[in-house]
Amino acid sequence: MLTSYRRCFAILLGALTVVSLVFIRGATADDELKSPDGNVVVRFALQEDGEPSYEVEYLSKSMLVFSGLGFEPDFTSGFSVISSSTQEHEGQWSQVYGERKTVPDNYHELTVNLRNNSGRPLQLTFRLQRRGGSAIYISKN
């Protein structure tokens, strides 16, 4: 009987560890995003002073080393990661004119929610397609 209690405790402890790791992953300071074909990689990181930065690789070659995001002077450091998430999208859209009527709309996306020491939030979204990418900054006063 004691053995079954130990087994239940070990299973419960293992489940709690997995759940804890999932929640810790949501608030990491380093994230990586790959394009659908894997050729483009964007890495997001917070520097030691809390400055958001990113780097870009193409075919495993560095195209942009860790670079700050270039905000106004009092909004460049002192950030902490609140949460981060990734998603994948596979779809298509139709156009009236052009070489193709149907255009594929496939991308991978990384969203990082930050908070500045001043309390001001910042949301960064990186989106990678096969042939390009984008970065979106949303800041609310």
Buried (B, 14 or more C-beta within 10 A) or exposed (E): EEEEEEEEEEEEEEEEEEEEEEEEEEEBBEBEBBBBEEBBBBBBBBBEEBBBBBBBBEEEEEEEEBEEBEBEEEBBBBBEBBBBEBEEEEEEEEEEEEEEEEEEEBBBBBBBBBBBEEEBBBBBBBBBBBEEBEBEEEBEE
